[in-house]
């Protein structure tokens, strides 16, 4: 069911609701993604759980006229949906940049019982200086299409990533205006998420691609209860690249958490 709620700055936030059960799985896409990135998970899990997929501001069917792009506002987008649904037990599932925002959002939502991170925050000790962030983001401003098609694939895709997934992700990226794409990503570079991680009391489990390493010891310095599972032979989009295997792994992680 298609629904809308309103975030703290008046942005209309789109979300989809399906399934039923005591536990809500609240799925949040990564940069320039949308609710459809979780379509395979919705089909697989809606017979067991209450499923909610959201579009953050600037993405999908949500408003894109935000004046101030901050991690706190993204966290408020997630909270606005959590407040709008009828659930006493929420597991936040955040992919890519949204991994950072679900950490922050979880501190604002008392019903969150656990967090699942998808190929994100593999080493909380890693951070960008403002100069490094500006240099990285300046590439999008210079030639957005070229960067999406020729530079990003080196970081986002693995040798085994299906061509259809590469084409889909690139096509969806290019539907966004470069200025919005840059604004939407800035908060990830400007916020120190270690401070939020230290405050989190609920268990956190990651499902990470083997395309880059996970530093479990670094993350456990900040997250009290952190663990991870590896999915092999995929790039940055395991739920799109190997949905069947990903769903089996996610199922196991959820059952461990509840």
Buried (B, 14 or more C-beta within 10 A) or exposed (E): EEBBBEBEBEBBBBBBBBBEBEBBBBBBBBBBBBBBBBBBBBBBBBEBBBBBBBBBBBBBBBBBEBEEBBBBBBBBBBBBBBEBBEBEBBBBBBBBBBBBBBBBBBBBBEBBBBBBBBBBBBBBEEEBEEEEBEEBBEBBEEEBEEBBBEBBBEEBBBEEBBEEBBEBBBEBBBEBEBEBBBBBBBBBBEBEBBEBBEEBEBBBBBBBBEBEEBBBEBBBEBBEEBBBBBBEBBBBBBBBBBBEBBBEBBBEBBEEBE
